[in-house]
Structure formats: structure tokens, C-alpha cells
Amino acid sequence: MSQTKSQVDTATPQRSAQSFEGTIMRSGEKLVLRENASKTAYQLDDQDKAKRYENKNVKVMATVDHESRVLHIVAITPVETD
């Protein structure tokens, strides 16, 4: 029986915040983060928080839902480009 519990524990995704750098841009009706490194577009859970950074380079601290590629925003800060 304890074997089943350990299988459940390992199936639970780890939810620690990560840092992503990219540009907030519109994809249809939604704002997404297009990450610089991988060129991957991530949906953003808090559209209101992201709206003020549209078309700007930002660093987003967020937890990731890897199945749906949604970032659950913890913080957004602008990134200065030279």
C-alpha cells in the first residue's frame, strides 16, 4: 500500500517559481510571453498584470503548468535593452 502512495507523491508536479525573459505580446485575444531563449510562447494567467507590459521586454517570475504551457505570474519586471 505504501508503494501506491509513493507513486502518487512522485506524480505531483513541483511548483517552484522560475524566471523567464521575453516579450509580452498579443496572440489572438490573449497576451503571451514569447521567451527569448527558446522562442516558446507561454500563456499568462493574469492578463491584467501583463497588459501594462505589452510589447515590452520583461522578466517574469512564475510557476509553470507544463501541460498547458501557462505561466502563473508571481512578478513581472521590465528589462532594459541597450
C-alpha positions, 0 to 999 in steps of 0.5 A: 500500500505504501508503494501506491502512495509513493507513486502518487507523491512522485506524480505531483508536479513541483511548483517552484517559481522560475524566471523567464525573459521575453516579450509580452505580446498579443496572440489572438485575444490573449497576451503571451510571453514569447521567451527569448531563449527558446522562442516558446510562447507561454500563456499568462494567467493574469492578463491584467498584470501583463497588459501594462507590459505589452510589447515590452521586454520583461522578466517574469517570475512564475510557476509553470503548468507544463501541460498547458504551457501557462505561466502563473505570474508571481512578478513581472519586471521590465528589462532594459535593452541597450 
